[in-house]
Amino acid sequence: MTDIMPPLVITDEERNVVALEPKYGRRSAAKSVPAPLKPRAGRRLGQLGAAVVAGTLLTGLSPGAAGAQPAAAAAPNHSDDPTQYWNKVLLQTFRDARGMNAAPGKLTRAAAMTYAAIYNAESAYQYTYGTMKYQPYLNRPLKYAARPPRRRPDEEERVIDRTAYRIISQLFPGDRAYIDAQFIARTGYAPNSYDILDHLVVDPVVRQINDARWGDGSDNTQVYSGDTTTPGAWRPTGGACRQPSDAVTPNWGLVKPFVLRSGSQFRPATMATFASYADLLASPAYAGQVEEVRRLGAVNSTERTVDQTAAAWFWANDLDGTYKPPGQLLQMTGIVANEHRLDKYQTARLYALVSLTMADAVIAVWDTKYDTPIKLWRPVTAIQAMGGANATWQPLSADRSGAPFTPCFPAWSSGHAGLAGAWAGAMKRFFGRDDVSFSARSEDPHTHMAYRSFTSFSQAAREDAMSRIWLGVHYRWDVTDGLAIGDHVADYLFANTMLPTRPGRPPRR
């Protein structure tokens, strides 16, 4: 078990106005916030600046002159959970994302950074008041007062709201106007309004997350240049996927994980059993895999059941304008959190664990797609290559116009399955059980139903994974290995990060 590093402690003199009303400027139209700071290892995160500001406010200005927030606004006038509120904001940025910015790796990285920051800010709040039950992500707790004063009723909300705003607006600058508006709607103040917690909590936490992700390889724009002619090797599948350079994030398997040691840590051995593409295509196992998708995944399949068709569309969410597969799972996280009445601390930790697990699962899945000797072609390519009546075979999957659609990257292993396995693995380990009933929703434009109900996390994950066969875009070994990767990642994360502060004592739910 990793020991907690010595805490960062900010003295009372540096924090001494937190017990007072937050010093906001007058309400005004939202303005742009400064660009995120580049990391500086070892920096004490603006403590001196916080002290100067705090001292100035106390000695040089009266509360009225400083533009103090009215006492009536000290407590939040809403009852919804702040992390849940910002999850809705984040999902809208997912809907707005286009091109490579909408790739699973990009979105899950953003979610992991967002919820790691929120959780670490919440951990600072809990640690300051002596109620921290779990280690922060990266094991560096921040205590922003040596002798904390009485808790303000809105302090926890402010910590989360301002951290969430800062990190999401940094990650999605093109959505800044929308994000600003959501901050104003929640707090009643412009994002650039002064709050001492920015100096004491938000700045250190956001800088810590930025430091951890600096140079992680997520900005690698090198295009795919692998073999696309050998039978069995992936090649473009049509539509928006016209040429090898259209392949989505081919280097994501090399991105630095959030918790895993490497993207290849849980690589399955499935494709390693084949010496070459020719060996793969000559195997009975391959023939069986292709035949299953040919029968169940065709647009005109007579063997796929009505419920399988409904499930295929329900879990798709591949198209622009939807919240994409990671967004669907994050929404489901909130549904379950609400049903179990988690408090703010529990909710922040749950979102952090889920999002970190999904982010590392996507890195691990992308390792199998691009960083192994066999980059498996998609079912549509494999089936059409059989010729005869199969030459015109098309999957059920379609874009908004109804034209056939297959995601633009190799088949093995499945991203949906990896995400589903990661989500279910994180949820059942957090709650200590799998048999939790809940309803999930979809916003795929083709879905036959807005909601589906499940009796366990694993049931939902298995259906999510299997839906890719029924949609005609994956083979069974893609989904089987994807689920296994996701669960392995969840197991590793729960054993290595954000652990209870007192080993041996079970976490309180």
Buried (B, 14 or more C-beta within 10 A) or exposed (E): EEEBEEBBBBBBBBBBBBBBBBBBEEEEEBEEBEEBBEBEEEEEBBBEEBBEBBBEBBEEEEBEEBBBBEEEBBEBEEEEBBBBBBBBBBBBBBBBBEEEBBBBBBBBBBBBBBBBBBBBBBBBBBBBBEEBBBBBBBEBBBBBBEEBBEBBEBBBBBBBBBBBBBBBBBBBEEBBEBBBBBBBEBBBBBBBBBBBBBBBBBBBBBBBBBBBBEEBBBEEEEEBEBEBEBEBBBBBBBBEBEEBEBBBBBBBBBBBBBBBEBBBBBBBEBBEEBEEBEEBBEEEBBEEBBEBBBEBBBBEBEEBEEBBBBBBBBBBBBBBBBBBBBBBBBBBBBBBBBEBEBEBBBBBBBBBBBBBBBBBBBBBBBBBBBBBEBBBBBBBBBBBBEEEEBEEBBBBBBBEEEEBBBBBBBBBBBBBBBBBBBBBBBBBBBBEEBEBEBBBBBBBBBBBEEEBEBEBBBBBBBBBBBBBBBBBBBBBBBBBBBBBBBBBBBBBBBEEBBBBBEEEEEBEE
